Amino acid sequence: MPLTRKAYRAAILHSIADPAEVGIEASYEYFEDGLLVVEDGRISALGHASELLAGLPADVQINHYPDALITPGFIDTHIHLPQTGMVGAYGEQLLDWLNTYTFPCESQFADQAHADEVADIFIKELLRNGTTTALVFGSVHPQSVNAFFAAAEKLDLRMIAGKVMMDRNAPDYLTDTAESGYQESKALIERWHGKGRLHYAVTPRFAPTSTPEQLTLAGKLLTEYPDLYMQTHISENLQEIEWVKELFPERKGYLDVYDHYQLLGERSVFAHGVHLCDDECARLAETGSAVAFCPTSNFFLGSGLFNLPMAEKHKLNVGLGTDVGGGTSFSLLQTLNEAYKVMQLQGARLSPFKSLYLATLGGARALRLEERIGTLHPGTDADFVVLDYHATPLLSYRLKQANSIAETLFVLMTLGDDRTVLQTYSAGQPVHQR
């Protein structure tokens, strides 16, 4: 079969390294007038348009965006499918918020039709906001994950998800058992893991809602299928941390619970980590685990401020999470707006290039997918977004005053939202058009 080749001309920007490790100037590539060439779902060339256009065959379609910026697709390392219907729920701390809003909302996913409907809405929201890969919590019901993966497979999306395992400290209508959680997860793994661009994540909700027996079986799944992901929550809220101490008095702390049950590893992602200490960051980094920085939900639920400099000191992989529904937006641009404020409140700075890294290559590294997504290097999957400089009148006017790509990027992250995303591409195919 002949190659399917297309080219995209615009300003193009992508992260190539962590600014904390190489400095800002060496952390990105920018082409003021760039060209991205895609063949059969992968990027085949990237560079200055003036250099690449001459070598293109005359029949290659060129999509030109003179007032836009192309970046890699955004990567959301922590989000909840079944909380779509209660995003923006008012005024609670974490544990009260779970009981008042989250659990009743998640109970609806016992119904397959409801799961199918929300999966469709959820994926459309991700793509409208330029998110091409997400690490997704389902509900305790297998049908939530089946619905999500079925919808993602149709669009050839690279997505990761798992059925919540939760056998205590939750309403009876939302609990499984240690054995049923294991068996249902195993069936989902056999059906979906590695199918197309889909991956499975073992998903104990958090330590308080799983018995030692369930955590043991979660660790067993990771042993039986070594290339699985594992996702859970850690150290989000001070009341939660005290609860973990009461439930696991024999363990040294929250992270030690997960460590004891062999849940730390290169594909393990721990959401929040607001109250981690130096030793815990060091242990996470030592095992290759990652943390999802979720600024909008940590603000919204009053949990605290994530210490990014401490994570950087230990070379801990950090991705960015919207945490819908604890977060208030599917937009990683708006999430970066909040991340900037989190850093400001701690007397630290978050450069726009570090922000871009967190939303793209940093997320890919947290998921051990940097060879496939997160950059625009030739050979990687053609997952990218086109950001419109004229998406709103204010954005258009403000960007006319911008004097550098750093300023342009920062304005996109402070004033941008889903309207800024003109197009989203997954594996070279358009999956959203504003």
ABEGO torsion letter per residue (X at the ends): XBBBBBBBBBBBBBBABBAAAAEAAAABBBBABBBBBBBGGBBABBEBAAAAAAABBAABBBBBBABBBBBBBBBBABBBAAAAAABGBBGBBAAAAAAAAAAAAAAAAABAAAAAAAAAAAAAAAAAAGBABBBBBBBABAAAAAAAAAAAAAAGBBBBBBBBBBABGBBAAABBBAAAAAAAAAAAAAAABGBEABBBBBBBABAAABBAAAAAAAAAAAAABAABBBBBBBGABAAAAAAAAAABAABAEAAAAAAAAGABEAABBBBGGAABBAAAAAAAAAAGBBBBBBAAAAAAAGAEBBBAAAAAAAGBBBBBBAGOAABABABAAAAAAAAAAAAAAAGBBBBAAAAAAAABAAAAAAAGAAAABGBABBGBBBBBBBBBAAABAAAAAAAAABABAAAAAAAAAAABBAAABABBBBGGBBABBX
